[in-house]
Amino acid sequence: MNKLDKIELEAQRAREKIAAMQSRLKEIDGQRVEQENLQIVQQVRALKLSRDELYAFLRGGDMPAPLGGAVPTAAEPETIYSRRDRTRRHEPEDTDSTNTESEGLNNEE
């Protein structure tokens, strides 16, 4: 094997490594975008807005008053919006409904 063949072989190996690293970079970028999207979804869900309130917020940028202008107190039960029938139901405060709410929303999307 002469020097030119060795150089060509080394160049081919370098191209293969570059291709593998570019492929890995695409995977990492995809994971980053996925995590950013998950954070956005979590932040939007934390607002606890109805679809109409969320749409108004995104269109106008103004945060609507909570629950029709009423300020929720510790004694009021948490309002949960059902995506299926778009009705409100009240949960007692001592139950942890956030996990079931987020799991249900993830399954429907």
For each residue, the residues with C-beta under 8 A, 3 or more apart:
1: 5 6 9
2: 5 6
3: 6 7
4: 7 8
5: 1 2 8 9
6: 1 2 3 9 10
7: 3 4 10 11
8: 4 5 11 12
9: 1 5 6 12 13
10: 6 7 13 14
11: 7 8 14 15
12: 8 9 15 16
13: 9 10 16 17
14: 10 11 17 18
15: 11 12 18 19
16: 12 13 19 20
17: 13 14 20 21
18: 14 15 21 22
19: 15 16 22 23
20: 16 17 23 24
21: 17 18 24 25
22: 18 19 25 26
23: 19 20 26 27
24: 20 21 27 28
25: 21 22 28 29
26: 22 23 29 30
27: 23 24 30 31
28: 24 25 31 32
29: 25 26 32 33
30: 26 27 33 34
31: 27 28 34 35
32: 28 29 35 36
33: 29 30 36 37
34: 30 31 37 38
35: 31 32 38 39
36: 32 33 39 40
37: 33 34 40 41
38: 34 35 41 42
39: 35 36 42 43
40: 36 37 43 44
41: 37 38 44 45
42: 38 39 45 46
43: 39 40 46 47
44: 40 41 47 49 54
45: 41 42 48 102 105
46: 42 43
47: 43 44 54 57
48: 45 79
49: 44 53 54 57 64
50: 53 54 81
51: 54 55 81 86
52: 55 56
53: 49 50 56 57 64
54: 44 47 49 50 51 57 58
55: 51 52 58 59
56: 52 53 59 60 62 64
57: 47 49 53 54 60 61 62 63 64
58: 54 55 61
59: 55 56
60: 56 57
61: 57 58
62: 56 57
63: 57
64: 49 53 56 57
65: 68 69 70
66: 69 70 71 72
67: 70 72 79
68: 65
69: 65 66
70: 65 66 67
71: 66
72: 66 67 76
73: 76
74: 93
75:
76: 72 73
77: 90 91 92 93
78: 90 91 93 97
79: 48 67 88 89 90
80: 88 89 90 91 97 101
81: 50 51 86 87 88
82: 85 86 87 88 89
83: 86 104 105 108
84:
85: 82
86: 51 81 82 83
87: 81 82
88: 79 80 81 82
89: 79 80 82
90: 77 78 79 80
91: 77 78 80 95 97
92: 77 95
93: 74 77 78
94:
95: 91 92
96: 99
97: 78 80 91 100 101
98: 101 102
99: 96 102 103
100: 97 103 104
101: 80 97 98 104 105
102: 45 98 99 105 106
103: 99 100 106 107
104: 83 100 101 107 108
105: 45 83 101 102 108 109
106: 102 103 109
107: 103 104
108: 83 104 105
109: 105 106
